[in-house]
């Protein structure tokens, strides 16, 4: 079962290639798969700032076990974070903070809504980029080196968090 946590963490990571693709000119004779509204340059820039903020967010040394325990506590309480699709980072943080009961669970595990959203986003993007590095020329941000080291040093705990999120 995919939870909203997976959507929250994957939203930025999944959108990264889409934003990069939106910046690339379409080749002559190539038909778009669907006629979706293209993001404006301002929207792309805002998205890139959000991704950069998330990917550079420093994960604390105890992030993996603490976030895994937080996810289990949220699931046990039947609390789902908001669906973050098409929301800015600030909007996601605000909506997360507004979910009834969520702040109490986060606080009990040492997180604020901001720490939670940025932490799970940093984790999701970094883990995604470790597992499948973006193609050359994708204009992908560089993950926080300390986060990469943390995830590589604690692969079993990272896997446990991924499993808790699914």
BAFI-3210 file (N, C-alpha, C; in Angstrom, 3 decimals, decimal comma, padded with zeros to 6 digits):
// residues 166
n [1|2|3|4|5|6|7|8|9|10|11|12|13|14|15|16|17|18|19|20|21|22|23|24|25|26|27|28|29|30|31|32|33|34|35|36|37|38|39|40|41|42|43|44|45|46|47|48|49|50|51|52|53|54|55|56|57|58|59|60|61|62|63|64|65|66|67|68|69|70|71|72|73|74|75|76|77|78|79|80|81|82|83|84|85|86|87|88|89|90|91|92|93|94|95|96|97|98|99|100|101|102|103|104|105|106|107|108|109|110|111|112|113|114|115|116|117|118|119|120|121|122|123|124|125|126|127|128|129|130|131|132|133|134|135|136|137|138|139|140|141|142|143|144|145|146|147|148|149|150|151|152|153|154|155|156|157|158|159|160|161|162|163|164|165|166]
n.u [000,841|000,669|001,532|000,631|002,944|004,903|004,224|004,708|007,507|008,393|007,463|009,020|011,367|010,454|009,486|011,715|013,143|011,071|010,914|013,401|013,115|011,135|012,560|014,033|014,243|011,760|012,268|012,291|009,466|008,740|006,157|004,320|003,549|001,255|-000,951|-000,175|-000,177|002,607|005,055|005,676|008,570|009,035|007,707|009,221|011,693|011,022|010,343|012,838|014,315|012,996|013,587|016,372|016,626|015,496|017,166|019,568|019,115|020,257|020,445|019,937|022,148|020,734|018,524|017,391|016,497|014,807|012,967|011,821|010,543|008,764|007,173|005,977|004,518|002,753|001,319|000,169|-001,520|-003,243|-002,874|-002,410|-000,086|-000,522|-001,318|001,250|001,478|001,980|002,325|004,092|007,153|006,866|004,048|003,487|004,678|003,086|000,533|001,028|001,529|-001,018|-002,532|-004,706|-003,577|-001,089|001,128|001,540|002,418|004,733|006,198|006,598|008,549|010,619|010,479|009,565|006,916|008,203|010,824|010,118|008,962|011,079|013,106|012,101|011,822|014,475|015,641|014,168|014,767|017,579|018,038|016,795|018,438|020,845|020,242|019,438|021,175|020,746|020,401|023,101|023,239|020,766|020,362|020,322|020,234|022,964|023,176|023,296|026,434|026,925|024,485|024,379|026,543|025,567|023,300|024,509|026,191|024,388|022,688|020,844|019,127|018,146|016,778|014,857|013,389|012,388|010,749|008,921|007,626|006,168]
n.v [-001,177|002,126|004,984|008,353|009,412|008,291|009,521|012,162|012,154|011,260|013,123|015,464|014,206|012,700|014,690|016,075|015,095|015,743|018,527|019,186|018,175|019,862|022,095|021,560|022,071|021,087|018,655|019,050|017,876|016,130|014,896|015,929|013,805|014,308|017,079|018,899|021,685|023,686|024,403|027,695|029,849|031,060|029,308|026,993|027,884|028,360|025,779|024,519|025,856|024,900|022,141|022,271|023,337|021,241|019,031|019,796|019,944|019,244|016,051|014,777|012,734|010,667|010,392|008,319|005,993|007,429|008,704|006,459|005,333|007,419|007,333|004,810|005,365|007,337|005,818|003,933|005,590|006,267|008,516|010,552|012,355|015,324|015,104|015,956|016,686|019,002|021,125|023,781|023,735|025,247|025,372|022,665|022,181|023,884|022,709|020,192|020,780|021,493|019,185|017,347|016,119|015,348|017,052|016,567|013,897|014,144|015,929|014,367|012,716|014,362|016,087|018,922|020,175|021,305|020,172|017,514|017,447|018,518|016,739|014,166|014,658|015,308|012,847|011,138|012,209|012,085|009,334|008,333|009,461|008,200|005,535|005,617|007,448|010,729|011,424|012,653|016,128|016,711|018,753|018,341|018,768|018,707|016,315|016,745|016,074|014,922|013,727|011,777|010,212|009,372|007,809|005,837|004,659|003,544|001,569|-000,524|000,633|002,725|001,270|000,112|002,395|003,095|000,844|001,185|003,426|002,508]
n.w [000,000|-000,934|000,770|001,745|002,654|001,061|-001,312|-000,582|-000,087|-002,558|-004,317|-004,867|-005,756|-007,946|-009,559|-010,281|-012,680|-014,467|-014,310|-015,299|-017,870|-018,791|-019,253|-021,467|-024,934|-027,310|-029,801|-033,355|-035,110|-033,144|-031,201|-028,356|-025,564|-024,114|-023,939|-021,754|-019,524|-019,724|-017,265|-016,058|-016,456|-013,967|-012,226|-012,626|-011,661|-008,965|-008,187|-008,544|-006,587|-004,294|-004,486|-004,288|-001,702|-000,213|-000,896|000,147|002,826|006,037|007,310|010,553|012,577|013,826|012,258|010,564|012,226|013,939|012,231|011,075|013,317|013,768|011,443|011,795|014,130|013,185|011,325|013,043|014,448|012,489|010,950|008,177|006,281|004,215|000,688|-001,370|-004,002|-006,563|-004,818|-003,239|-001,341|001,008|001,161|001,484|003,982|005,584|005,203|006,235|008,920|009,626|009,759|011,731|014,829|013,853|014,433|017,147|017,215|015,686|017,282|019,572|018,619|018,166|015,971|013,976|011,874|009,697|009,914|009,517|006,885|005,321|006,059|005,279|002,600|001,829|002,425|000,645|-001,930|-001,952|-001,523|-003,819|-005,787|-005,214|-005,720|-008,401|-010,312|-011,717|-015,261|-017,323|-017,837|-016,786|-015,071|-012,354|-008,813|-006,469|-004,006|-000,421|000,813|003,338|003,908|001,907|002,708|005,217|004,485|002,938|004,821|006,539|005,351|005,868|007,753|006,205|004,278|005,951|006,620|004,100|003,653|005,741|004,832|002,698]
ca.u [000,000|001,443|000,974|000,892|004,352|005,648|003,942|005,403|008,939|008,681|006,965|010,141|012,288|009,839|009,302|013,014|013,339|010,037|011,301|014,535|012,582|010,377|013,512|014,666|013,383|011,244|012,900|011,382|008,763|008,413|004,855|004,248|002,693|-000,022|-000,927|-000,234|000,313|004,018|005,291|006,303|009,945|008,979|007,349|010,386|012,701|010,550|010,486|014,263|014,713|012,458|014,369|017,701|016,470|015,263|018,297|020,681|018,727|021,132|019,777|020,678|022,737|019,721|017,338|016,774|015,654|013,793|011,914|011,117|009,636|007,716|006,271|005,186|003,578|001,706|000,484|-000,607|-002,545|-004,120|-002,673|-001,731|000,293|-001,254|-000,765|002,065|001,589|001,722|002,450|005,449|007,681|006,219|002,652|003,505|004,956|001,892|-000,549|001,436|001,324|-002,451|-003,204|-005,013|-002,829|000,234|002,164|001,811|003,241|006,047|006,866|007,006|009,729|011,634|010,355|008,538|006,392|009,273|011,853|009,541|008,839|012,404|013,849|011,608|012,132|015,924|015,853|013,602|015,518|018,944|017,962|016,474|019,608|021,852|019,808|019,418|021,685|020,089|021,211|023,916|022,490|019,421|020,361|019,947|021,032|023,888|022,712|024,174|027,367|026,751|023,303|024,777|027,378|024,691|022,486|025,392|026,723|023,288|021,801|019,735|018,167|017,499|015,819|013,757|012,554|011,662|009,699|007,890|006,905|005,311]
ca.v [000,000|003,355|005,988|009,730|009,670|007,956|010,594|013,344|011,997|011,055|014,231|016,265|013,359|012,338|015,891|016,582|014,889|016,455|019,932|019,256|017,961|021,048|023,111|021,163|022,355|019,921|018,479|019,202|016,668|015,314|015,243|015,688|012,685|014,896|018,529|019,459|023,055|023,759|025,337|028,964|029,962|031,370|028,071|026,115|028,435|028,114|024,337|024,230|026,340|023,946|020,917|022,580|023,452|019,901|018,131|020,255|019,892|018,276|015,036|014,479|011,389|009,697|010,595|007,100|005,268|008,318|008,891|005,175|005,257|008,424|006,804|003,746|006,004|007,971|004,750|003,358|006,572|006,487|009,896|010,669|013,701|015,717|014,801|017,130|016,939|020,362|022,110|024,232|023,230|026,010|024,925|021,315|022,315|024,461|021,720|019,131|021,298|021,640|017,882|017,087|015,083|015,108|017,805|015,912|012,717|014,636|016,498|013,259|012,108|015,396|016,754|019,913|019,908|021,686|019,121|016,298|017,585|018,652|015,513|013,074|015,047|015,122|011,405|010,576|012,656|011,556|007,887|008,147|009,810|007,170|004,310|005,853|008,806|011,384|011,438|013,848|017,230|016,824|019,911|017,842|019,325|017,788|016,047|017,061|014,953|014,261|012,863|010,628|009,372|008,779|006,759|004,733|004,011|002,907|001,082|-001,320|001,566|003,426|000,320|-000,009|003,582|002,935|-000,153|001,786|004,410|001,822]
ca.w [000,000|-000,996|001,656|001,373|002,956|-000,137|-002,263|-000,097|-000,321|-003,971|-005,136|-005,346|-006,505|-009,220|-010,374|-010,700|-014,113|-015,215|-014,390|-016,220|-019,211|-019,176|-019,668|-022,708|-026,083|-028,011|-031,095|-034,492|-035,501|-031,969|-030,655|-026,918|-025,167|-023,749|-024,024|-020,411|-019,413|-019,380|-016,169|-016,423|-015,941|-012,524|-011,538|-012,684|-010,739|-007,596|-007,970|-008,398|-005,243|-003,321|-004,567|-003,752|-000,254|000,337|-001,104|000,971|004,239|006,727|008,121|011,787|012,631|014,257|011,431|010,022|013,186|014,504|011,230|010,948|014,473|013,542|010,415|012,427|015,057|012,371|010,774|014,146|014,808|011,340|010,493|006,896|005,846|003,010|-000,624|-001,682|-005,432|-007,052|-003,755|-002,948|-000,080|002,085|001,241|002,041|005,412|006,203|005,212|007,151|010,276|009,871|009,874|013,145|015,522|013,283|015,156|018,426|016,943|015,254|018,459|020,433|018,013|017,991|014,680|013,670|010,531|008,770|009,976|008,949|005,431|004,730|006,291|004,440|001,217|001,647|002,385|-000,580|-003,100|-001,872|-001,735|-005,226|-006,587|-004,974|-006,411|-009,846|-010,571|-012,851|-016,487|-017,561|-018,426|-016,204|-014,177|-011,027|-007,726|-005,810|-002,642|000,701|000,942|004,641|003,789|001,094|003,582|006,226|003,882|002,521|006,022|007,273|004,293|006,421|008,356|005,092|003,711|006,910|006,461|002,836|003,859|006,600|004,028|001,713]
c.u [000,883|000,764|001,247|002,324|005,208|005,452|004,709|006,884|009,260|008,296|008,104|011,081|011,730|009,711|010,613|013,263|012,304|010,388|012,470|014,054|011,818|011,295|014,119|013,734|012,958|011,892|011,855|010,761|008,355|007,086|004,850|003,267|001,314|000,128|-001,121|000,309|001,772|004,199|005,990|007,739|009,978|008,628|008,509|011,449|012,305|010,692|011,946|014,790|014,231|013,271|015,752|017,652|016,332|016,507|019,509|020,363|019,577|020,333|020,602|021,132|021,713|018,449|016,646|015,951|014,535|012,647|011,135|010,123|008,480|006,692|005,380|004,141|002,433|000,758|-000,399|-001,749|-003,512|-004,025|-001,885|-001,356|-000,454|-000,555|-000,050|002,179|001,177|001,724|003,900|005,889|007,005|004,765|002,559|003,735|003,725|000,759|-000,237|001,166|-000,154|-003,194|-003,451|-004,220|-001,406|001,334|002,526|002,707|004,644|006,844|007,377|008,266|010,809|011,617|009,329|007,987|007,467|010,360|011,371|009,523|010,211|013,217|013,408|011,866|013,611|016,244|015,391|014,398|016,913|018,956|017,690|017,695|020,757|021,505|019,834|019,875|021,005|021,001|022,011|023,056|021,105|019,300|019,927|020,820|021,952|023,400|023,763|025,114|027,243|025,542|023,621|025,593|026,530|023,905|023,337|025,923|025,655|022,240|020,627|018,688|017,441|016,447|014,611|012,822|011,755|010,512|008,574|007,028|005,964|004,212]
c.v [001,235|004,392|007,381|010,112|009,372|009,048|011,839|013,262|011,914|012,250|015,067|015,429|013,019|013,540|016,447|016,331|015,643|017,925|020,106|019,091|019,187|022,146|022,795|021,455|021,065|019,855|018,568|017,859|015,781|015,806|014,991|014,572|013,183|016,402|019,132|020,879|023,012|024,749|026,596|028,972|030,267|030,124|027,084|026,584|028,180|026,638|023,982|024,702|025,382|022,655|021,141|022,688|022,074|019,030|018,546|020,215|018,851|017,320|014,793|013,023|010,324|009,756|009,285|006,342|006,147|008,536|007,588|005,013|006,240|007,914|005,715|004,337|006,681|006,918|004,144|004,275|006,842|007,900|009,876|012,115|014,055|015,231|016,063|017,430|018,362|021,422|022,536|023,622|023,937|025,589|023,535|021,356|022,850|023,442|020,564|019,559|021,362|020,309|017,583|015,896|014,871|015,807|017,153|014,687|013,153|015,146|015,405|012,563|013,146|016,107|017,879|019,530|020,225|020,612|017,847|016,372|017,673|017,366|014,385|013,381|014,852|013,641|010,826|010,950|012,033|010,060|007,584|008,411|008,818|005,920|004,456|007,284|009,425|011,393|012,740|014,907|017,425|018,018|019,527|018,493|018,261|017,561|016,457|015,865|014,210|013,341|011,606|009,667|008,660|007,609|005,569|003,962|003,213|002,388|000,274|-000,412|002,365|002,533|000,145|001,203|003,501|001,949|000,408|002,766|003,771|001,039]
c.w [000,000|-000,119|001,125|001,705|001,742|-001,172|-001,867|-000,404|-001,802|-004,832|-005,702|-006,197|-007,885|-010,132|-010,882|-012,183|-014,948|-015,364|-015,344|-017,657|-019,700|-019,672|-021,023|-023,876|-026,763|-029,387|-032,190|-034,849|-034,341|-031,391|-029,151|-026,611|-024,768|-023,767|-022,642|-020,451|-018,990|-018,231|-016,683|-015,919|-014,436|-011,712|-011,521|-011,704|-009,286|-007,250|-007,729|-007,043|-004,165|-003,308|-003,962|-002,231|000,373|000,245|-000,258|002,465|004,952|007,613|009,388|011,797|013,000|013,417|011,051|011,056|013,762|013,520|011,037|012,096|014,317|012,539|011,008|013,379|014,291|011,795|011,859|014,561|013,658|010,784|009,198|006,638|004,567|001,747|-001,097|-003,171|-005,742|-005,953|-003,625|-001,627|001,094|002,264|001,852|003,543|006,135|006,288|006,147|008,587|010,635|010,026|011,354|013,699|015,037|014,078|016,477|018,238|016,541|016,443|019,393|019,918|017,683|016,651|014,752|012,295|009,485|008,739|009,290|007,426|004,780|004,893|005,375|002,968|000,920|001,541|001,048|-001,816|-003,102|-002,142|-003,210|-006,106|-006,383|-005,778|-007,925|-010,110|-011,787|-014,079|-016,592|-018,239|-017,851|-015,270|-012,778|-009,963|-007,146|-004,387|-001,607|000,902|002,273|004,617|002,986|001,960|004,632|005,644|003,445|003,725|006,762|006,282|004,822|007,051|007,278|004,446|004,638|006,812|005,168|002,986|004,724|005,803|003,029|002,381]
res [x|x|x|x|x|x|x|x|x|x|x|x|x|x|x|x|x|x|x|x|x|x|x|x|x|x|x|x|x|x|x|x|x|x|x|x|x|x|x|x|x|x|x|x|x|x|x|x|x|x|x|x|x|x|x|x|x|x|x|x|x|x|x|x|x|x|x|x|x|x|x|x|x|x|x|x|x|x|x|x|x|x|x|x|x|x|x|x|x|x|x|x|x|x|x|x|x|x|x|x|x|x|x|x|x|x|x|x|x|x|x|x|x|x|x|x|x|x|x|x|x|x|x|x|x|x|x|x|x|x|x|x|x|x|x|x|x|x|x|x|x|x|x|x|x|x|x|x|x|x|x|x|x|x|x|x|x|x|x|x|x|x|x|x|x|x]
***
